[in-house]
Each structure stands twice: as structure tokens, then as C-alpha cells.
Amino acid sequence: MITTSEDVAKHAGVSRATVSQILNGRGQRFAEATRDRVNQAARELGYEPSSAGRTLARGSSDFVIALIPHTTFGPTLQDFFSRMTDELATHGLTLVLRLSTPSAASLGRVIASMKPAAVFSLTRFTDEERALIGSRGVLGLDPDSTGDTDYNHAIGLLQGRTLIAHGHRRLAFAHLADARQDPFGADRELGLRDACLEAGLPEPESIGLDVTPDDAARALDELSGTGIAVACYNDDVATALLSAATRRGWRVPEDLALIGMDHTTLGRLTLPPLTTLDFDLETAAEAAIERILTTTGHADATQHPQRHAALRVVPGGSI
């Protein structure tokens, strides 16, 4: 049998209107003892307040929309959003995943119908998205608005510094050719450029490739000869270039040095094993969760110090 607000009211010894006010977020005018009694009764009876009622009362729902960039939804992102989904649910928030689109119009329709508590993005909002979210009075959380570390810039910077520390002086960045699969590439290349700048080195070259044997070989042709070190968008790109270099008879790392990103299983099976970067996914997920909870008023910011996910170099034999 479904428990109703009337059942909770009878159990707590208060009116149904009091239950509605307290459980829909407007219980400030009631005594703390009354609020506690209502919340305890709801827990004991397993009552779930109506999401429509909460939306009407607060002007926003318990949904948090997470914008997913056009990229391969691999284990890393899956684990990240799985952790967020479970943790936010314990605070009464429902995470809704939505693929980003070139136009913000469809996002506007979703916001209008769902009235989310917040919109979260791992990448910067476009100007159109930012204006739309602001005009609807919805909280927008992206790297710019939260003041978080720009992890993608930090990835390129660390890749560059690592290559330079190993004596490499000619650097390049390798993107995925399909821009939809390469949403973080521009910021990572900028980090690599900044690493070259601080070391007084020429600007890095830039190539793009599909992860296929023929296209990886074509990408090697675009490099200005051998003796170059390439910071790769991810381990798949690095593996494709390593394979193409091996078929061509180039030595790794003497003729072509490679550093990847993501520390994938495949990267550990190459010869030589890839040098790559690993991202502290658990801390990154916790940081995102805490930003959402504190910004939406579901947690006290003083109880949730800002976290910064760590990047680390995983040594291999490719640099």
C-alpha cells in the first residue's frame, strides 16, 4: 500500500498541510521538534514526497542535469557518473544524463519541462548555454563558474613537462580527428603549449587522426620528421601512433616518443608499454558531488572542503 501525506500527518499528530510544508522544503516557520517529528514519521512509514509538489513549492525539482560531451562513453566516464548518481540519490537528488548538442535550444526545452536544481558540465558551457541557463534562473556548474582547476589544461601541461624533463625539445599534440570525440583536446593542447612556452621551446606541432592503421600512418607523415615527442589525447591515440611507428620501423622512444592519458589496460599491453597519465577519478567525482550539494543547499560548504583530483605520471617505456 502506498503511504500518503495524510498517513504521515496522523502518525506525527499534525495536519496534512504541516506535513506538506515541511516535506516540500517550506518548514522553516515550524518548531524544530515539529519538523523532526514529521521527518521521523515519514522515515518510519517509508513516505516519499511528491516530486511535483516539491517542484511547485520550491520552483525547482530534485533533478540535476549532467551534460555529457560528444566523446567515447568509456569506463572512466561511466564510473564517474555512476558514483555521482548513487551519492546524489542519498541526498534526494536524481542525476539525469544528457548528451550535449550543437544548439542549446533542446536544452532549453528540457530545463523548462524539468525545472532542474542545477545543470552540471565537465566542460565549459558555450556562451549560448550559459545565457540560456542564466535566463531560466537555474544553477549552472562548469569549470569556469566553480573556479575549479582546469584539469584538461593541467593534463596537457603535465604531459609537456614530463616530455621536456626527459630531454625532448620538439613536441606535438595528437588529437582525435573527429572533434565530437575530442571535446577536451583544445584545452590539453593549450596546456602543452604553455609547457613549451615556460621551457623556451618552439610551439608544438598539432596533428589529428582516427584510430585506424592507415590514418595513424598518415598522421606520422604530417610530423616534421623523426625525433619528436607527442602528447596524445588519450591512450587509444598513443597506441595507434605507436603501432604505425613500429610498422614503419621507427624506434620508440628514440624516433618517436609518446605519452598518453587515461592509463588504460590496452596501453599496458603495448611494446614498449605506454607512459601515460592517470586521473584520480574518485576524488574528481567527490569534488563534483560536493559542488552540487553545497551549491543547491543540500550540504554545508564548511563541512565540505574543496577537493582537487590528482594527476600522476604512470611510467612506461615510450618517452
Secondary structure, 3 states (H helix, E strand, C coil): CCCCHHHHHHHHCCCHHHHHHHHCCCCCCCCHHHHHHHHHHHHHHCCCCCHHHHHHHHCCCCEEEEEECCCCCCHHHHHHHHHHHHHHHCCCCEEEEEECCCCCHHHHHHHHHHCCCEEEECCCCCHHHHHHHHHCCCEEECHHHHCCCCHHHHHHHHHHHHHHHCCCCCEEEEEECCHHHCCCHHHHHHHHHHHHHHCCCCCCEEEEECCCHHHHHHHHHHCCCCCEEEEECCHHHHHHHHHHHHHHCCCCCCCEEEECCCCCCHHHCCCCCCEEEEECHHHHHHHHHHHHHHHCCCCCHHHCCCCCCCEEEECCCCC
